[in-house]
């Protein structure tokens, strides 16, 4: 039987083009993933990604499966491989700086840099906050710190994340409140900020922890 032009057009129709594009996209993705893993010294994982890239461009007829089943198999193999690769990723170790009470250190928030100096710490059973006197069954720890704007223009002291307290039992205490002077921080003019934390009476080994946009925790030992 002689093939007609109509038969040829049918063989290279939309379905064939779509299948070619899908296989090409899968193959390119697996090759890229393989290269990235090899660069991270995950050689075995990278090799398996390259094998998946080869399987992706092989016609499904050679694998004796339908195109839809081939895609499902590739996705399942990718999920398994990605899970194995993720388990091998080392957990990034948190970095710390350890300034002392009375020692100035830097905090960076966005484009602005501030100097902080923890002057002293007081322990109270009642505090004045937002115009009211507040009590507690535990204790209020008040951290008094000088904040200095290191920029050349006045700015608001916006941290994005409040400081925390942590004790020697690993318990973390969030900020109860803060007495911050109104108005902007003028360049190189120190303003005292009081950070208030509510803690149990048995809390010891307390550290005042601030995290800025450098992702380095500044931890001040409060000697309590």
C-alpha positions in Angstrom: 0.0 0.0 0.0 1.4 3.4 -1.0 1.5 6.1 1.7 -0.3 9.3 1.0 0.6 12.8 2.1 -2.4 12.6 4.4 -0.8 9.6 6.3 2.5 11.5 6.8 0.8 14.5 8.2 -1.1 12.3 10.6 2.1 10.7 11.9 3.7 14.0 12.8 0.6 15.5 14.3 -0.1 17.4 17.5 0.2 14.4 19.7 3.7 13.5 18.5 4.9 17.1 18.9 3.4 17.3 22.5 5.0 14.0 23.4 8.4 15.2 22.1 8.1 18.5 24.1 7.2 16.7 27.3 10.0 14.2 27.0 12.4 17.1 26.3 11.3 19.1 29.3 11.6 16.1 31.6 15.1 15.3 30.2 16.3 18.9 30.5 15.0 19.1 34.1 16.7 15.8 35.1 20.0 16.9 33.5 20.0 20.2 35.4 19.2 18.4 38.7 22.0 16.0 38.0 24.5 18.8 37.4 23.4 20.6 40.6 23.8 17.5 42.7 27.2 16.7 41.2 28.4 20.2 42.1 27.2 19.6 45.7 29.4 16.4 45.6 26.3 14.1 45.6 27.8 12.1 42.7 25.6 9.0 43.0 22.4 11.1 43.1 23.6 13.1 40.1 24.3 9.9 38.1 20.7 8.6 38.8 19.3 12.0 37.6 21.3 11.5 34.4 19.8 8.0 34.0 16.3 9.5 34.4 17.2 12.0 31.7 18.0 9.2 29.3 14.8 7.4 30.2 12.8 10.6 29.6 14.0 10.9 26.0 13.5 7.2 25.1 10.3 6.5 23.2 7.7 4.9 25.5 7.3 2.1 23.0 10.8 0.9 23.8 10.0 0.8 27.5 6.8 -1.2 26.7 4.5 1.3 28.5 2.1 4.1 27.5 3.3 7.7 27.4 1.0 8.5 30.4 2.4 5.6 32.4 6.0 6.6 31.5 5.4 10.1 32.9 3.9 8.8 36.1 6.9 6.4 36.6 9.3 9.3 36.0 7.5 11.5 38.5 7.5 8.7 41.1 11.3 8.1 40.6 12.0 11.8 40.8 10.1 12.1 44.1 12.0 9.1 45.6 15.4 10.5 44.3 14.7 14.0 45.6 13.7 12.6 49.0 17.0 10.6 49.2 19.0 13.7 48.1 17.3 15.9 50.7 18.0 13.5 53.6 21.7 13.9 52.7 21.7 17.6 53.0 23.7 18.8 56.0 21.7 21.0 58.5 23.2 24.5 58.5 24.7 25.2 61.9 23.4 28.3 63.6 26.1 31.0 64.0 26.3 33.1 67.1 28.0 36.2 68.4 28.4 36.6 72.2 28.7 40.3 73.2 28.9 41.0 77.0 26.8 43.4 79.1 28.2 46.8 78.5 29.8 45.8 75.1 28.5 47.4 72.0 27.4 45.2 69.1 25.8 45.7 65.6 22.4 44.8 64.4 21.4 45.1 60.7 17.8 45.3 59.6 17.3 45.9 55.9 19.4 48.8 54.9 19.8 50.2 58.4 22.5 49.4 60.9 22.2 50.0 64.6 24.5 49.7 67.6 23.2 48.0 70.7 24.6 48.1 74.2 22.9 46.2 77.0 23.5 48.5 80.1 21.8 46.5 82.9 19.1 44.1 83.8 16.5 44.6 86.6 14.1 42.1 88.2 10.6 43.2 89.1 7.3 41.8 90.4 5.3 44.6 88.9 5.9 46.8 85.8 4.3 49.8 84.2 3.3 48.9 80.6 1.1 50.8 78.2 -0.1 53.1 81.1 -1.0 50.2 83.4 0.7 48.5 86.3 1.0 44.8 85.5 1.7 41.9 88.0 2.8 38.3 87.5 3.0 35.1 89.5 6.6 34.8 88.2 9.0 37.6 87.6 9.5 40.4 85.1 13.0 40.7 83.8 13.7 44.1 82.3 16.6 44.4 79.9 17.7 48.1 79.5 19.7 48.7 76.3 21.0 51.7 74.4 20.1 51.8 70.7 22.1 54.0 68.4 21.3 54.7 64.7 24.5 54.4 62.7 23.0 55.8 59.5 23.4 59.4 58.3 19.6 60.1 58.4 17.0 59.6 61.1 15.2 56.3 60.9 12.6 54.2 62.7 13.9 51.4 64.8 12.1 48.6 63.1 13.5 45.1 63.8 11.0 42.8 62.1 11.6 40.2 64.9 11.5 40.8 68.6 14.3 39.7 70.9 13.9 36.6 73.1 15.2 35.2 76.3 16.5 31.7 76.7 17.4 29.9 79.9 19.8 27.1 80.8 17.0 24.5 80.5 16.4 25.5 76.8 13.2 27.3 77.5 12.5 30.3 75.3 10.6 33.4 76.4 9.0 35.8 74.0 8.8 39.5 74.5 6.1 40.7 77.0 6.5 44.3 76.0 8.9 47.1 75.3 9.2 50.7 76.4 10.5 52.5 73.3 10.9 56.3 73.2 8.6 57.9 70.6 9.9 59.4 67.4 12.7 58.5 65.0 16.2 57.6 66.0 18.5 60.5 65.1 22.0 59.7 63.7 24.5 58.7 66.5 22.1 59.6 69.3 21.6 56.9 71.9 18.1 56.1 73.1 17.3 53.6 75.9 14.9 50.9 75.2 13.5 48.6 77.9 12.6 45.1 76.9 10.3 43.3 79.4 10.1 39.5 79.7 7.8 37.5 82.0 9.7 34.5 83.3 9.2 31.8 86.1 11.0 32.3 89.4 13.3 29.3 88.8 14.7 30.6 85.4 18.5 30.7 85.5 21.3 31.1 82.9 19.4 33.7 80.9 20.6 34.9 77.5 19.2 37.9 75.7 19.0 36.9 72.0 18.5 39.2 69.0 18.4 38.0 65.4 18.9 40.4 62.6 19.0 40.2 58.8 22.5 38.6 58.8 21.0 35.5 60.4 23.7 35.5 63.1 22.2 35.4 66.5 23.5 37.9 69.0 23.4 36.3 72.5 24.1 38.4 75.6 24.7 36.5 78.8 22.7 38.4 81.4 24.6 36.8 84.3 21.4 35.6 85.9 
